[in-house]
Amino acid sequence: MDRDMIGDLSILLAVADEGNFTRAGHRLGVSQSAVSHTIRRLEDRIGVKLLNRNSRSVTLTDAGERLIATLRPSFRQVSDRIEEVRTLGERPSGLIRVTVSKPAAQRILWPVASQLVRDFPEVTIEISTDGRLSDLAEDRFDCAIRLSEHLGPDMIAVPVGPPLEMAAFASPDYLKDHPLPEHPEDLIGHNCIVMRHRVDGGTYDWEFEKDGEERVIKLDGPFILNDSGMVLQAALEGHGIGFLTAPEIEEAVAAGRLRRLLADWCPPFEGYHLCYSGRRNVSSALRVLIDRLRYRG
């Protein structure tokens, strides 16, 4: 494919985005007639009609739809790589806004962020540890650190931590007065401390698996919380059984203040990921944060 073909394809993409030759010309800084001529030339070279034209707008033919479906990700990838190269010579600077849970902030983000701002004084990192799952675009965050099950479909995700296990747990005082659960279904008879990650969403269902058998249990109890630290506190005070990642309870378990339950029903899964929108340019500051956080196993 020669240079002219690449240029013609970029004009086709602009026409598809704008739905109009004139608007595509304004976007590209060329005349409407130049755009129209380029599309005719492209169709002649390919040997198939790519656009349906009328007096008001243009639409893609089936062949045009197929071609555009291939062009969009390819051109986006090229644009992203150009942006990466452009920022290689820049000294990282500016603000990075990150939304992250408290456990991930403490264990994963903070050690890296603390050193990064020493190495690059021009970088500022804003860390929000709100327990809810924030919308990156709506809340104007540059990135989020989340478990893989909470990643959005349009997000680019980079692993930033090792595999994890979920853990059910309770205090010895609670277990004195309640039977020890031996199967996930036994939890239904217990007081359980549940979480709601979104104000407008349902409570979090507890998932278990053993020897190919899967169980998803919807539970209730005395509290519905949106912060894992509060779940831990409620369990320590004997209010019921909690369900968090294993690292969040390891100190309390080691000290005998909590007992882990149903461990054989909690296999490892992919851990935390840093995610960001694939539709926006990545700043030099965010790029260096991603590189330093990336988990390399």
C-alpha positions in Angstrom: 0.0 0.0 0.0 1.5 3.3 -1.1 1.4 6.7 0.7 -1.5 8.1 -1.4 -3.6 5.1 -0.4 -2.9 5.8 3.3 -3.9 9.5 2.9 -7.1 8.5 1.0 -8.1 6.1 3.7 -7.7 8.8 6.4 -10.0 11.0 4.4 -12.5 8.2 4.1 -12.4 7.8 7.9 -13.1 11.5 8.3 -16.1 11.3 6.0 -17.4 8.3 7.9 -17.1 10.2 11.2 -18.7 13.4 9.9 -21.3 11.9 7.6 -20.7 14.9 5.2 -18.0 15.9 2.7 -18.1 19.5 3.7 -17.6 18.9 7.4 -14.9 16.3 6.7 -13.1 19.0 4.6 -13.3 21.5 7.4 -11.9 19.0 9.8 -9.0 18.1 7.5 -8.4 21.7 6.2 -9.2 20.9 2.6 -12.1 21.7 0.2 -15.3 19.7 -0.2 -14.4 19.1 -3.8 -11.0 17.7 -2.8 -12.6 15.3 -0.4 -15.2 14.2 -3.0 -12.4 13.7 -5.6 -10.3 11.6 -3.2 -13.2 9.3 -2.4 -14.0 8.7 -6.1 -10.3 7.9 -6.7 -10.2 5.5 -3.7 -13.3 3.7 -5.0 -11.8 3.4 -8.4 -8.6 2.0 -7.1 -10.3 -0.5 -4.8 -13.0 -1.4 -7.4 -16.0 -1.1 -5.1 -18.4 1.6 -4.0 -17.7 2.7 -0.4 -20.3 5.5 0.2 -23.9 6.1 -0.7 -24.3 9.8 -1.5 -27.4 12.0 -1.5 -28.0 15.8 -1.4 -27.9 15.9 2.4 -25.4 13.3 3.7 -23.3 10.3 2.8 -23.5 6.8 4.4 -21.3 3.8 4.2 -22.1 0.9 2.0 -21.6 -2.6 3.3 -18.1 -2.7 1.8 -17.4 0.7 3.4 -18.6 -0.5 6.8 -16.3 -3.5 6.7 -13.3 -1.3 5.6 -14.0 1.3 8.3 -14.3 -1.4 11.0 -10.7 -2.3 10.2 -9.4 1.2 9.8 -10.7 2.7 13.1 -8.6 0.5 15.5 -5.6 0.6 13.2 -5.5 4.4 12.8 -6.2 4.8 16.6 -3.3 2.5 17.4 -1.0 4.5 15.1 -2.1 7.7 16.7 -1.5 6.3 20.2 2.0 5.1 19.2 2.8 8.6 17.7 1.7 10.1 21.0 3.9 7.7 22.9 6.9 8.6 20.8 6.1 12.3 21.1 6.1 12.1 24.9 9.3 10.1 25.2 11.5 13.2 25.2 9.2 15.0 27.7 10.0 15.2 31.4 6.9 13.9 33.1 4.8 16.7 34.6 1.3 17.7 35.4 -1.6 16.2 37.4 -2.7 12.6 37.5 -6.1 11.9 39.1 -6.5 8.3 40.4 -9.5 6.6 41.9 -8.6 3.5 43.9 -9.8 1.4 46.9 -8.0 2.0 50.2 -6.4 -1.4 50.3 -5.0 -1.0 46.8 -3.9 2.5 47.5 -1.9 1.4 50.5 -0.4 -1.8 49.2 0.1 -1.0 45.5 -0.2 2.7 44.6 1.3 4.5 47.5 4.9 3.0 47.5 5.2 3.8 43.7 3.5 7.2 43.9 5.6 8.3 46.9 8.8 7.6 45.0 7.6 9.0 41.6 6.9 12.5 43.0 10.4 12.6 44.4 11.9 11.6 41.1 9.7 14.1 39.1 8.8 17.1 41.3 6.7 18.5 38.4 4.2 15.6 38.8 1.2 15.9 41.2 -0.8 12.8 42.0 -4.4 13.2 43.3 -5.6 9.9 45.0 -9.3 9.4 45.7 -10.1 6.4 47.9 -13.8 6.7 47.7 -15.2 3.2 48.1 -17.6 3.5 45.2 -16.8 2.6 41.6 -16.3 6.0 40.0 -17.0 6.7 36.3 -13.6 7.9 34.9 -15.0 10.2 32.3 -17.9 11.7 34.4 -15.7 12.2 37.5 -12.6 13.3 35.4 -10.2 10.7 36.6 -7.2 9.8 34.5 -7.2 6.2 35.7 -8.5 3.7 38.2 -7.0 0.7 40.0 -9.6 -2.0 40.2 -10.1 -5.7 40.4 -10.6 -7.3 37.0 -14.3 -8.0 37.6 -14.9 -4.2 37.8 -13.2 -3.2 34.5 -15.2 -1.5 31.9 -15.4 -2.8 28.3 -13.7 0.3 26.7 -10.8 0.3 29.2 -7.2 -0.5 28.6 -6.1 -2.6 31.6 -2.6 -3.1 32.9 -1.9 -5.7 35.7 -0.4 -4.0 38.7 -0.5 -6.7 41.3 -0.2 -10.5 41.9 -3.2 -12.9 41.8 -5.5 -12.6 44.8 -8.0 -14.8 46.7 -11.2 -13.7 48.3 -11.7 -14.7 51.9 -14.8 -15.2 54.1 -14.0 -14.5 57.8 -15.5 -13.9 61.2 -14.4 -13.1 64.7 -14.0 -15.9 67.3 -16.7 -14.3 69.4 -19.2 -14.5 66.5 -18.3 -18.1 65.8 -18.9 -19.1 69.5 -22.6 -18.5 69.0 -23.0 -19.6 65.3 -22.3 -22.8 63.5 -19.1 -23.0 61.4 -20.1 -22.8 57.7 -18.7 -25.8 55.7 -20.4 -25.0 52.4 -21.2 -21.6 50.8 -24.9 -22.4 51.1 -24.4 -22.5 54.9 -23.8 -18.7 54.8 -27.5 -18.1 54.1 -28.2 -18.8 57.8 -25.6 -16.3 59.0 -25.4 -12.6 59.6 -23.3 -11.3 56.7 -21.7 -7.9 56.2 -22.3 -7.0 52.6 -21.0 -4.3 50.3 -22.6 -2.0 47.7 -20.0 -0.6 45.3 -22.4 1.8 43.5 -25.1 3.9 45.0 -27.4 3.0 42.1 -26.3 -0.7 42.0 -27.2 -3.9 43.9 -25.2 -5.4 46.7 -22.1 -7.5 45.9 -22.8 -11.2 45.5 -20.2 -13.6 47.1 -18.7 -16.0 44.6 -17.2 -19.4 45.4 -15.7 -22.3 43.4 -14.4 -25.7 44.3 -13.6 -28.7 42.0 -15.5 -27.1 39.2 -18.6 -26.4 41.3 -19.5 -22.7 41.4 -21.8 -20.9 43.8 -22.9 -17.3 43.7 -24.6 -16.4 47.0 -26.7 -13.3 47.6 -26.7 -12.5 51.3 -27.9 -10.0 53.8 -27.2 -9.0 57.4 -26.9 -6.1 59.8 -24.9 -3.8 57.6 -24.5 -2.7 53.9 -21.2 -0.9 53.5 -19.2 0.7 50.7 -15.8 0.6 52.5 -13.7 -2.5 53.1 -12.2 -1.0 56.3 -15.7 -0.7 57.7 -16.4 -4.3 56.7 -13.3 -5.4 58.6 -14.3 -3.3 61.6 -17.8 -4.8 61.7 -16.4 -8.3 61.6 -13.9 -7.6 64.3 -16.7 -6.4 66.6 -18.6 -9.7 66.0 -21.5 -8.4 63.8 -21.1 -11.3 61.3 -19.2 -12.8 58.4 -17.3 -10.5 56.0 -15.9 -11.1 52.5 -12.8 -9.3 51.3 -9.5 -10.0 49.6 -7.2 -12.2 51.7 -4.4 -9.6 52.1 -6.9 -7.3 53.8 -7.5 -9.7 56.7 -4.1 -11.4 57.0 -2.8 -9.4 60.0 -6.0 -9.9 62.0 -6.0 -13.6 61.2 -2.4 -13.9 62.2 -3.2 -12.1 65.5 -6.2 -14.5 66.2 -8.7 -11.7 66.0 -10.4 -13.2 62.9 -10.8 -16.7 61.6 -10.8 -17.4 57.8 -13.7 -19.5 56.6 -14.3 -21.6 53.4 -10.7 -21.1 52.2 -10.9 -24.2 50.0 -13.8 -22.5 48.1 -11.8 -19.4 47.3 -9.3 -20.1 44.4 -6.9 -17.4 43.1 -8.0 -14.9 40.4 -6.5 -12.0 38.5 -5.5 -9.2 40.9 -5.6 -5.5 40.6 -5.4 -3.7 37.2 -4.8 0.0 36.4 -7.3 0.9 33.8 -7.7 4.0 31.6 -9.7 5.0 28.6 -8.4 3.9 25.2 -10.1 6.9 23.7 -7.8 9.6 25.2 -4.1 10.4 24.9 -1.9 9.3 27.8 0.2 12.0 29.3 3.9 11.6 30.0 3.2 11.6 33.7 0.5 8.9 33.5 2.7 6.8 31.2 5.6 6.7 33.8 3.1 5.8 36.6 1.8 2.9 34.5 5.3 1.7 33.7 6.3 1.7 37.4 3.1 0.1 38.6 3.0 -2.7 35.9 3.2 -6.1 37.6 5.8 -8.3 35.9 5.4 -11.4 38.0 
